[in-house]
Each structure stands twice: as C-alpha cells, then as structure tokens.
Amino acid sequence: MKLKRHVQMNFLKNILIIIFALGLLPILAKSIHDIQLEQSSNLLLVISMLLVTVCFANFEFTYAKSEMNKPSGTFLALCSTFIFMFLIAIQLEYIVLIIKEIYPTVFPMFVGMSVLLYIGMILYDFWDLVRMEQRIEFKYKL
C-alpha cells in the first residue's frame, strides 16, 4: 500500500531522534557533574525504572492497531513512537554517562550495549511497520 512512504517517514523520524538525542548529550553530561557520587545509584535506579516503563509502552504499541491509512492515524503513530524512542535514547545516554562517572573501566562496554539496544529498537520499529503493511495487503487479498 503506502509502505514506501511510511518507511520514508519512519526513517526521517529515527534520524531526527538520533540528532536530537545527540544534541542533548552535552547538556545531559553537564547535569551529571552536578550530582554527588552518593546519589548516582539512586538516580540510576529511577532512570532504569523509567526506561523499563517507556520500553514497555514502545513495545506495546503496534502500527497494526493504528489507522495508518489516514493522515491523522499516521501522524499520531509517528508522534507516539517518536516520543517513546526519544525517551529511550535520552535515558540510555543518561545511564551511560552515569556509568562513565562511577565505573569508567566498563564505560566502553556500556556504550556498545546501549548502541546495540537502540539499533534493535529501530529495527523493531521498522519491522512492526512492514508487518502492519503486510497484514493490510493480506487482508485485502482475501
């Protein structure tokens, strides 16, 4: 159906998320320096709980339940996933920055794991979009 157009918009959405998240990195890094070392474990706990919540929301969402054939449905779906994925990116950045301060020796490993996790989120987002388009095409063939 409109797979090519939806994939293009999804690609743009994901590029914007990465640009905005990387743009916030210096601000997040600066805010970490204001936190006392004793408070960092509590902050990690809170951020981790928020990360689990937003990951659950992101994985619970599916394009298949959206009305992607309407501009308003497409807009709402892309805005929702933008917010979820942007929050995930920021929270992963925050976690990695805190780990850099507390455990500098494992910092590269956490950067790698966070990048792989986020790449997985992007791939899942595209897969869900393609899956939705395939279901619609199958439904119309019946």
C-alpha positions in Angstrom: 0.0 0.0 0.0 1.9 3.1 1.2 4.8 1.1 2.5 7.5 3.2 0.7 6.0 6.5 2.1 5.6 5.1 5.6 9.2 3.8 5.6 10.5 7.2 4.4 8.6 9.0 7.2 9.8 6.4 9.8 13.4 6.8 8.6 13.1 10.6 8.9 11.6 10.2 12.4 14.5 7.9 13.5 17.2 10.3 12.1 15.6 13.2 13.9 15.5 11.3 17.2 19.2 10.5 16.9 20.1 14.1 16.0 18.0 15.5 18.9 19.4 12.9 21.4 23.0 13.6 20.4 22.3 17.3 20.6 21.2 16.8 24.2 24.3 14.8 25.1 26.4 17.8 26.2 23.5 19.1 28.4 23.0 15.7 30.0 26.7 15.3 30.5 26.9 18.7 32.2 24.0 17.9 34.5 25.7 14.7 35.6 28.6 16.7 37.1 26.1 18.4 39.5 25.1 15.0 41.0 27.0 13.8 44.0 28.5 10.3 43.7 26.4 9.0 46.6 23.2 10.0 44.7 24.2 8.3 41.5 22.9 4.8 42.4 19.5 6.2 43.3 19.4 8.2 40.0 20.4 5.0 38.1 17.5 3.2 39.8 15.0 5.9 38.9 16.2 6.2 35.3 16.2 2.4 34.9 12.6 2.2 36.2 11.5 4.9 33.7 13.4 3.1 30.9 11.6 -0.1 31.6 8.2 1.8 31.6 8.9 3.6 28.3 10.3 0.4 26.7 7.1 -1.4 27.7 5.0 1.4 26.2 7.1 1.3 23.0 6.8 -2.5 22.6 3.1 -2.5 23.5 2.4 0.0 20.7 2.0 -1.5 17.2 1.3 0.1 13.9 -1.2 -2.7 13.2 -3.6 -1.1 15.6 -3.2 2.4 14.2 -5.2 3.8 11.4 -2.1 4.3 9.1 -4.4 4.7 6.1 -5.4 8.1 7.4 -3.1 11.1 7.8 -4.2 11.6 11.4 -3.5 8.0 12.3 -0.1 8.1 10.7 0.7 11.4 12.5 -0.3 10.0 15.9 1.6 6.7 15.4 4.8 8.5 14.4 4.5 11.0 17.2 3.9 8.3 19.8 6.8 6.2 18.6 9.0 9.4 18.3 8.3 10.2 22.0 8.9 6.7 23.2 12.1 6.2 21.2 13.4 9.7 22.1 12.9 9.0 25.8 14.6 5.7 25.4 17.6 7.3 23.7 17.9 10.0 26.4 17.6 7.6 29.2 20.2 5.3 27.7 22.5 8.3 27.3 22.0 9.3 30.9 22.7 5.7 32.1 25.9 5.6 30.1 27.0 9.0 31.3 26.4 8.0 35.0 28.3 4.7 34.4 31.2 6.7 32.9 31.5 8.6 36.2 31.1 5.6 38.5 32.7 2.8 36.6 35.0 4.3 33.9 36.6 0.9 33.1 33.3 -0.6 31.8 32.1 2.6 30.1 33.0 1.4 26.5 31.1 -1.8 27.1 28.0 0.1 28.2 28.3 2.4 25.2 28.4 -0.6 22.9 25.5 -2.3 24.6 23.4 0.8 24.6 24.1 1.4 20.9 23.1 -2.2 20.1 20.0 -1.9 22.2 18.9 1.2 20.4 19.7 -0.3 16.9 17.5 -3.2 18.0 14.7 -0.7 18.9 15.0 1.0 15.5 14.9 -2.4 13.7 11.9 -3.4 15.7 10.2 -0.2 14.8 10.7 -0.8 11.0 9.8 -4.4 11.3 6.5 -3.5 13.0 5.8 -1.0 10.3 6.5 -3.6 7.5 4.5 -6.2 9.3 1.5 -3.9 9.5 1.6 -3.2 5.8 1.9 -6.9 5.0 -1.2 -7.6 7.2 -3.2 -5.0 5.4 -2.2 -6.4 2.0 -3.1 -9.9 3.1 -6.4 -8.8 4.4 -7.3 -7.1 1.1 -6.3 -10.2 -0.9 -8.9 -12.4 1.0 
